[in-house]
Amino acid sequence: MKTLLFDIEGTTTDINFVHKVLFPYSLERMEAFILRHPQHPALDLVRKTLLEEKNIDANLETCIEALIGWIRTDRKHGALKQIQGEIWQHGYAAGDFKGHLYPDVLPAWQRWLEAGFQIAIYSSGSVQAQKLIFGYSSEGDLTPIISHYFDTKVGGKREVESYLNIQKVIGPDVTFFSDISEELDAAKLAGFKTVQVFRDEVKPSAHQSIKSFSEFSA
C-alpha cells in the first residue's frame, strides 16, 4: 500500500504550539510530577545518562534539574519524552489545550484516504505524544485514520537507517513530508519520495515544495 508519512512540527502542526504551549506546560509541572512519582521507571535512564555523560550518581533532585534543563535545550531524550507525554496527557484530558492542526491537514488526509493511501507519522516526539496531539486535536480524534506512528526508537530523523527501518514496516512506496531539509535528504537516500513543507513562503529546495497540502496531488 502507498503511504504518506508526516512530520509534525512545522508540517501538520504549528511549531509554536509545541514550543509555546507543550514545552512550558511540562516545564512548569516537571518537578511536582517527579516528586509524585519518585520511582518512575524513566528515571533509571536519566540516572544512566548522567552517570555516563557527567559521572554523576544522581539523586532525585539532580534528575529533576536534568529533566528541566533538557526541556529548555529541547533535548531528544527518551526518558524526557516519556515523562513529558504523561504530563501532557493530563493537560489534554483536563482540556487545558487541544492539539494544533493546520486547517489544510484534515481535508487532505480525508481525500488521500479515499484514494487508497495510508497515513503515518514520524516525529522526534514520542509515539505517546503523537497520539495525544492527534487524539485531542482541534479537529477531534484523528487517531482512527492514522495507520502507523514512528519516533526516534527507529533512529534519528536525519539518519538514512531510520527511514530504511520504517520501510520494513510500511513498505517501499512512501512519500515523506517535512519542513526540515536534512530529514528529507536522509529519506530520499532511503528511496522515499519527498515533499518540503514551507508554511510561510516556498523557498528554493532540492525537494518538491508546497505551502499547503491542498497544493499536493498524491
N, C-alpha and C positions, 0 to 999 in steps of 0.2 A: 504493500500500500504506500502511496505517496504521503510524505509527512511534511508539514510546515512547522518548523522549530523556532521558538521565540525566546529572545532575551526579555527581561522585564524592565529594568531601569532604563529610561530614555527611549524605550521601544514600545511597550504596551502601557507603561506607567510613568508618570512624571517623576523624574529623579528627585524633585523637591519633596514628594510625598515620603520617600524613603529617608532622605537626609533631614527634613524639617519636621516630620511627624513621627515616623517609626523610631529613628535613632534617639531623638530626645526623650521619647516615651520610655524606652528601655534604659536610657542613661539615668533618668530620674528614679527609676524603680529597681535598679540592679542591686543596690546594697540591701534593701529591705527584702528582696526576693531571696538572695543568698542567705541572709540571716534566718529566714523562714525555712530554708532548705539546705542546712549545713552539710548534709550527707548526699547532696545531689551528685549523681554519677559523673556528670560532665566535669566536676571539679577535679577529678583524678587526672584528666587530660590537661587541665590548666596547670596543675602542680608539675606534671611531667614536662610540660613546655618550659616552665620557669626554671626547673632544675637543669634541663638541657641547655637552655639559652643563657641563663644568668647565674647558674649554680646556686639557686635559692631554694631552700627547703621551705616551701610556702605554707603559712598558716591561713586561716580563713580571711583575715584582714588583707593579707597580701594578694590572695586570689581576687578579692573584690576590687582592689586597686588595679590589678592587671586587667580585669574584665572591663572596667570603666575606661582605662587607657586604650584598650583595643577598640572600644566603640568610637572613641574620639579620633583614632587613626584609621578607622574603617578596615581593621584587620580581618581577613577572611579566615577566621579560626573556627574549627568545628565545634568546640565547646561553647564559644561565644554565640555562634549561630543557633545552637540548640537551645541555650538559655533564653536568648532574645525571642525565639519562636514561642516559648512558653509564656513569656511576659506579654508578647503581642496577642497571643490567643485570648488572654484575659481582656485586653483592650478591645479587641474586635467583638467578643461576646458581650461585653458591657455596653457596646455601642459608642465607645469613645471616639471611634473613627471608622471609616469604611475604606476598603482598598481602592485606590485611584485607578481609573481606566480611561484612556483616551477615547473620545466618542466614536472614532472610526474603527475601533478594535472589534467590538461585538458584531456589527453588521458584516464586516469582512469575514470573521470566523464563521458566521452562520452561512454565508454564501459559499465558502470553501468547503464546509462540512457537507452541504447539499451536493457539491460537485464531487464528493467522494474522498476528500483529503482527511487526514487525521491531524489533530492539533497537539503539539508537545511544547514543553517549557524547559529551558536550560538557563539557570541563574546561579550566581555565586551565593545567593541566599539559600538557606536550607530548603529541602522539599517541604518541610512543615510550614515554613514561612511563605513559600509559594502558594500552597494550598489555602492559606489564610487570606492572602491578597485576593485570590480569585473566588474563594468561598464566601467572603464577606465583601464583595466588590460593590462599587456604586451601581452596577448593573445587575446585582443579585448574585446568586450562587452559580458560578460558571464551571465548577469542578466536573459536573457530569459530561461536559463536552471536551474535556482535556484528557487525552489518552495516556500521556507519559509525562513524568517530571524528572529532571536531572539536576543535580547540584555538583559541587566540587568533589564529591566522592568518586565521580568518573574521571576527575582530573581538572586541572586549571583551565580556564576558558581561553587562554592564549596558547594552549598546547595541542598539537595535532593529534596526539594519542587520545585525548579526551573525546574528540569527535569520532575517532575510529571505534572507541568503546560505545558511544551512542549508536553508531551504525549497527553494532552487533545486536542491539535491542530492537531498533525500529526499521532496519533495512537500509539499503543504499540510496534510495531516491528521496533526498532530503533537501529542502530549502531552508536556510538559516537566516533569520532577521536579527540584526543588532545595530546599535549605534556606534559600536567600537570597531574600528578598522582592524586592529590586531586580532580580535576574536574571529572576524570574518576571514582574515588571511589564513588562520590556522584551519578553519572549517573548509576553506576552499582547497587547501593542500590535502585534506582528507577526502576530497571528492564531492563535497556539498555544493549545491548552488547557493549563492549568497546575495543578500539584499541589505544595503546600508540604509538605516532609517535616520533621516535628519528632521527633527521636529520643527525647527525654525526655518531654515532655508537649505536647499540642496547645495552641497559643495562638491568640488571635484573629488572623485573617488575611483579607486580601482574596481569597485563593485557597482552593480546596478544600484541606483539611489532613488529613494522616494521620500516625500514629506508625510504622506498619509497612505494607509493601506488601501484606500479607495483607488490609488494610482496603480496598484499592482494587480495583474491578471495572472492567476496561478495556472 
